[in-house]
Amino acid sequence: MKGHPSDSFIPVFKLYGAGLEWPTPDLLHCESIADRSRLHDWEIRPHRHADLTQLLYIRRGWAEVELEGVRTRIDEAAVQVVPPLCIHGFRFSERVEGYVLTLANPLLAQLETALDGQGAALGSAGLHRAGRDRRFLNTLFEAIDREYRTPAPARVLLLQSLVGVLAVWVGRQMLVGQAQRPSRAQELLAAFTDMVEKEFGTQRTVEGYAAQLDITPAYLNTLARRFTGHTAQGVLHQRLLLEAKRQLIYTAMSVSQISDGLGFSEPAYFSRFFKRLTGQSPKAFRASLNAISCEPPKSADSPLPLHRMPGSV
């Protein structure tokens, strides 16, 4: 399900079902997922918090998370960050285990200052898989929950320290995710090569591809050189050449038919293009392959020759 009919229909709570009053003098609140969701038949309907950040830790079982109308099912240990004003809802399995940690904005601001901005990761929606850190997160959330429920000297300091550890973990996961994500430049080049693969026989210009990508032809050339060693035109030509070779080798189509299929207006233009890139005319290329395939078989004692495809690299 995507979208909501109107923001005016989305309730705003401090804690779900508890109105607009913050129920504790602390700057955070911790409870098990089951504590509240059991009261609502394991479903928390879409709502939002004006000035709170929530971290949902799924330890065991499954959860269906809805953020801004987009649903994701979680079947493994993971931390879901829900920033302020983000419309969110949950549906849980009855055997779910885990915690909901809610942070007030003043605590979030303190974390951001103390962690030199890394605490800002808690202000961005994100799903972070526990992976090998599952045991570490189990211990950390258990410690936060135990300390939250137990009055003791220096409780506030220890709670904020534990939450700081969690903020560091979330921040590191976000950095790892960014490092693994393709850069914008890589995404643009991948989109270009994908378009070339689909349209190489249309004789579309580099300017046309650049316009569709909403970048300049010069920048497209820069990207192509950086990642392929060719200009953008060179990428187009290499794909056309590959297809021309394949059709000359594996089909009985005439040079004229191949030329027409690849979008050349005249067979002569195709022949010049092919010879410029391979040093052979299309007919000579095909003939050289036919000559190789027609060679008499060697005797069993003769070493087999290693042939190199003309024009290959």
C-alpha positions as CSV (number, residue, x, y, z in Angstrom):
1,M,0.0,0.0,0.0
2,K,1.4,3.4,-0.9
3,G,0.3,6.8,0.2
4,H,-2.3,8.0,2.6
5,P,-5.6,9.9,1.8
6,S,-4.7,12.8,4.0
7,D,-2.2,13.7,6.7
8,S,-5.1,15.0,8.8
9,F,-6.2,11.4,9.3
10,I,-2.9,10.3,10.7
11,P,-2.9,10.4,14.5
12,V,0.0,12.0,16.4
13,F,1.1,10.3,19.6
14,K,3.9,10.4,22.1
15,L,3.6,6.7,22.6
16,Y,1.1,4.8,20.5
17,G,-2.4,4.9,22.1
18,A,-1.2,7.1,24.9
19,G,-2.2,10.6,23.6
20,L,0.2,13.5,23.6
21,E,1.6,13.2,27.1
22,W,5.2,12.0,27.5
23,P,4.8,9.3,30.2
24,T,8.2,9.6,31.9
25,P,10.6,12.2,33.2
26,D,13.3,10.5,31.3
27,L,14.4,11.5,27.8
28,L,13.9,8.0,26.6
29,H,11.4,5.2,26.9
30,C,12.0,1.5,26.5
31,E,9.6,-1.4,26.4
32,S,9.3,-4.8,24.8
33,I,7.5,-5.0,21.5
34,A,4.9,-7.3,23.1
35,D,4.1,-4.9,25.9
36,R,2.1,-2.6,23.6
37,S,1.4,-4.6,20.5
38,R,-0.3,-7.3,22.5
39,L,-2.9,-4.8,23.6
40,H,-3.7,-3.9,20.0
41,D,-4.0,-7.4,18.5
42,W,-0.3,-7.3,17.4
43,E,-1.0,-4.4,15.0
44,I,0.1,-0.8,15.4
45,R,-1.8,1.3,12.9
46,P,-0.2,4.2,11.0
47,H,0.6,7.2,13.1
48,R,3.5,9.5,13.7
49,H,5.4,11.3,16.5
50,A,6.1,15.0,16.3
51,D,9.4,15.2,18.2
52,L,10.4,11.6,18.9
53,T,12.7,9.0,17.2
54,Q,12.0,5.3,17.6
55,L,14.3,2.3,17.2
56,L,12.5,-1.0,16.8
57,Y,14.7,-4.0,17.4
58,I,13.3,-7.3,16.1
59,R,15.2,-10.0,17.9
60,R,13.1,-13.0,16.9
61,G,9.9,-13.6,14.9
62,W,8.8,-11.4,12.1
63,A,7.4,-7.9,11.6
64,E,5.8,-6.0,8.8
65,V,6.9,-2.4,8.9
66,E,5.1,0.4,7.0
67,L,6.9,3.6,6.5
68,E,5.2,6.4,4.5
69,G,3.0,3.9,2.9
70,V,5.7,1.4,1.9
71,R,5.6,-2.0,3.5
72,T,8.7,-4.2,4.3
73,R,8.7,-7.6,6.0
74,I,11.5,-8.3,8.4
75,D,12.3,-11.9,9.0
76,E,15.7,-11.6,10.7
77,A,17.2,-9.7,13.5
78,A,17.3,-6.0,12.6
79,V,17.0,-2.4,13.9
80,Q,14.4,-0.2,12.2
81,V,14.9,3.6,12.8
82,V,11.8,5.8,12.6
83,P,12.6,9.5,12.6
84,P,10.2,12.3,13.8
85,L,7.1,13.0,11.6
86,C,7.6,9.8,9.7
87,I,4.2,8.0,9.2
88,H,4.7,4.5,10.4
89,G,2.8,1.3,11.4
90,F,3.7,-2.2,12.4
91,R,2.2,-5.7,12.3
92,F,3.9,-8.4,14.4
93,S,3.9,-12.2,14.8
94,E,2.5,-13.2,18.1
95,R,5.9,-14.8,19.0
96,V,7.9,-11.7,18.2
97,E,10.6,-10.7,20.6
98,G,12.4,-7.4,20.7
99,Y,12.3,-3.9,22.0
100,V,10.9,-0.4,21.1
101,L,13.3,2.4,22.2
102,T,11.9,5.9,22.0
103,L,14.2,9.0,22.2
104,A,13.1,12.5,22.8
105,N,14.6,15.2,20.6
106,P,16.7,16.8,23.3
107,L,18.5,13.5,23.9
108,L,18.9,13.1,20.1
109,A,20.5,16.6,20.0
110,Q,22.9,15.6,22.8
111,L,23.9,12.5,21.0
112,E,24.6,14.3,17.7
113,T,26.8,16.8,19.6
114,A,28.7,14.1,21.5
115,L,29.2,11.9,18.5
116,D,30.3,14.7,16.2
117,G,27.3,14.3,13.9
118,Q,27.2,10.5,13.8
119,G,24.1,10.5,16.0
120,A,22.4,12.1,13.0
121,A,22.0,8.5,11.7
122,L,19.2,8.2,14.3
123,G,17.3,11.0,12.6
124,S,17.1,9.1,9.2
125,A,14.7,6.2,8.4
126,G,16.7,3.1,7.9
127,L,16.6,-0.7,8.3
128,H,19.9,-2.1,9.6
129,R,20.3,-5.9,9.6
130,A,22.0,-7.3,12.7
131,G,24.0,-9.9,10.9
132,R,27.0,-11.0,13.0
133,D,26.2,-8.3,15.6
134,R,23.0,-10.1,16.7
135,R,24.4,-11.2,20.0
136,F,25.9,-7.8,20.7
137,L,22.6,-6.1,20.0
138,N,20.7,-8.6,22.2
139,T,23.0,-7.8,25.1
140,L,22.9,-4.0,24.4
141,F,19.1,-3.8,24.3
142,E,18.7,-6.1,27.3
143,A,21.0,-3.7,29.2
144,I,19.1,-0.6,28.1
145,D,15.8,-2.3,29.1
146,R,17.1,-3.5,32.5
147,E,18.6,-0.1,33.3
148,Y,15.5,1.7,32.3
149,R,13.3,-0.4,34.6
150,T,15.6,-0.4,37.6
151,P,16.2,2.7,39.8
152,A,19.9,2.9,40.6
153,P,22.6,5.5,41.1
154,A,23.9,7.2,37.9
155,R,21.0,5.6,36.0
156,V,20.6,8.5,33.6
157,L,24.3,8.6,32.8
158,L,24.5,4.9,32.1
159,L,21.3,4.9,30.0
160,Q,22.6,7.7,27.8
161,S,25.9,5.9,27.5
162,L,24.2,2.7,26.4
163,V,22.1,4.6,23.9
164,G,25.3,6.3,22.7
165,V,26.8,2.9,21.9
166,L,23.6,2.1,19.9
167,A,23.9,5.4,18.1
168,V,27.5,4.6,17.1
169,W,26.4,1.1,15.8
170,V,23.6,2.6,13.7
171,G,25.9,5.3,12.4
172,R,28.5,2.7,11.3
173,Q,25.8,0.6,9.6
174,M,24.7,3.6,7.6
175,L,28.3,4.4,6.6
176,V,28.8,0.8,5.5
177,G,25.6,0.9,3.5
178,Q,26.7,4.1,1.8
179,A,30.1,2.6,0.9
180,Q,28.4,-0.4,-0.7
181,R,25.9,1.6,-2.6
182,P,26.8,2.5,-6.1
183,S,27.9,6.1,-6.5
184,R,25.7,8.5,-8.6
185,A,28.3,8.4,-11.3
186,Q,28.2,4.6,-11.4
187,E,24.4,4.7,-11.5
188,L,24.4,7.1,-14.5
189,L,27.0,5.0,-16.4
190,A,25.0,1.8,-15.7
191,A,21.8,3.5,-16.9
192,F,23.6,4.6,-20.1
193,T,25.0,1.2,-20.9
194,D,21.5,-0.3,-20.2
195,M,20.0,2.1,-22.8
196,V,22.8,1.3,-25.2
197,E,22.0,-2.4,-24.9
198,K,18.4,-1.8,-25.7
199,E,18.8,0.8,-28.4
200,F,22.2,0.2,-30.1
201,G,20.6,-0.4,-33.5
202,T,18.7,2.9,-33.6
203,Q,21.7,5.1,-34.3
204,R,20.8,7.3,-31.4
205,T,23.3,10.1,-30.7
206,V,25.3,10.6,-27.5
207,E,23.4,13.9,-27.1
208,G,20.2,12.0,-27.1
209,Y,21.4,9.6,-24.4
210,A,22.8,12.5,-22.3
211,A,19.5,14.4,-22.6
212,Q,17.5,11.4,-21.3
213,L,20.0,11.1,-18.4
214,D,19.6,14.8,-17.8
215,I,23.4,15.4,-18.0
216,T,25.6,17.1,-20.6
217,P,27.3,15.1,-23.4
218,A,30.6,16.2,-22.0
219,Y,29.9,14.7,-18.6
220,L,28.6,11.5,-20.1
221,N,32.0,11.3,-22.0
222,T,33.8,11.9,-18.7
223,L,31.9,9.0,-17.0
224,A,32.4,6.7,-19.9
225,R,36.2,7.3,-20.0
226,R,36.4,6.9,-16.2
227,F,34.7,3.5,-16.1
228,T,35.2,2.0,-19.5
229,G,38.2,3.6,-21.1
230,H,36.1,4.7,-24.1
231,T,34.2,7.8,-24.9
232,A,30.5,7.6,-24.9
233,Q,30.6,7.3,-28.7
234,G,33.2,4.6,-28.3
235,V,30.8,2.6,-26.0
236,L,28.1,2.8,-28.7
237,H,30.5,1.8,-31.4
238,Q,31.9,-1.2,-29.5
239,R,28.4,-2.5,-28.9
240,L,27.5,-2.1,-32.6
241,L,30.7,-3.8,-33.6
242,L,30.1,-6.7,-31.3
243,E,26.6,-7.2,-32.8
244,A,28.0,-6.9,-36.3
245,K,30.6,-9.6,-35.6
246,R,28.0,-11.9,-34.1
247,Q,25.7,-11.6,-37.1
248,L,28.5,-12.1,-39.6
249,I,29.6,-15.2,-37.7
250,Y,26.4,-16.8,-36.7
251,T,23.9,-15.8,-39.4
252,A,23.7,-16.1,-43.2
253,M,22.4,-12.5,-43.5
254,S,24.0,-10.4,-46.2
255,V,26.2,-7.4,-45.3
256,S,23.4,-5.2,-46.6
257,Q,20.8,-6.9,-44.3
258,I,23.1,-6.6,-41.3
259,S,23.8,-2.9,-42.2
260,D,20.1,-2.2,-42.4
261,G,19.3,-4.0,-39.1
262,L,22.0,-2.0,-37.3
263,G,20.5,1.3,-38.4
264,F,23.1,2.3,-41.1
265,S,21.5,4.3,-44.0
266,E,23.9,2.7,-46.5
267,P,25.9,-0.6,-46.6
268,A,28.9,1.5,-47.6
269,Y,28.8,3.4,-44.3
270,F,28.6,0.2,-42.4
271,S,31.5,-1.3,-44.3
272,R,33.6,1.8,-43.5
273,F,32.6,1.7,-39.9
274,F,33.5,-2.0,-39.6
275,K,36.9,-1.6,-41.4
276,R,37.9,1.4,-39.3
277,L,37.4,-0.6,-36.1
278,T,38.8,-4.0,-37.2
279,G,41.1,-3.3,-40.1
280,Q,38.9,-5.6,-42.3
281,S,35.8,-5.2,-44.4
282,P,32.7,-7.2,-43.2
283,K,33.1,-9.6,-46.2
284,A,36.8,-10.1,-45.5
285,F,36.1,-10.8,-41.8
286,R,33.4,-13.4,-42.7
287,A,35.7,-15.0,-45.3
288,S,38.6,-15.3,-42.9
289,L,36.4,-17.2,-40.5
290,N,35.1,-19.4,-43.2
291,A,38.6,-20.2,-44.3
292,I,39.5,-21.2,-40.8
293,S,36.5,-23.5,-40.4
294,C,37.2,-25.2,-43.8
295,E,40.8,-26.1,-42.9
296,P,41.4,-29.9,-43.2
297,P,41.5,-31.7,-39.8
298,K,45.0,-32.2,-38.3
299,S,46.3,-35.7,-37.6
300,A,46.0,-37.0,-34.1
301,D,49.7,-36.3,-33.5
302,S,49.6,-32.7,-34.6
303,P,49.2,-30.0,-32.0
304,L,45.9,-28.1,-32.3
305,P,46.5,-24.5,-33.4
306,L,45.2,-21.7,-31.3
307,H,43.1,-19.3,-33.5
308,R,42.4,-15.8,-32.6
309,M,39.2,-14.2,-33.9
310,P,40.1,-11.5,-36.4
311,G,39.5,-8.1,-34.9
312,S,39.1,-9.5,-31.4
313,V,41.0,-8.1,-28.4
